[in-house]
Amino acid sequence: MVLEIAILQIKESKIDNFETDFRMASKYIASIPGYIKHSLHKCIEDDLKYVLQVQWQNLEDHTLGFRQSNVYQEWKELLHHYYEPFPIVEHFQEIEL
């Protein structure tokens, strides 16, 4: 399992519709083979900051399966205009303890 993490900083002038559009966009990411689940967390200290967590079966499910799909274009159209700066997306794997 791979965990994708993105810190999303939302433009103040666009904050009102972000969560609604994110809910709509969720169906796109959830439709991709290899997708497991995702969650969005709002920062308590900064109303314009969110953390997106997405679990994928493997890295390629995100980097190839999602980002090179037609539904990614729909995701981009709904969400990418909200971000400033554009988020850095990183991938993590769990360490068994």
Order of alpha helices (4+ residues) and beta strands (2+ residues): beta-alpha-beta-beta-alpha-beta
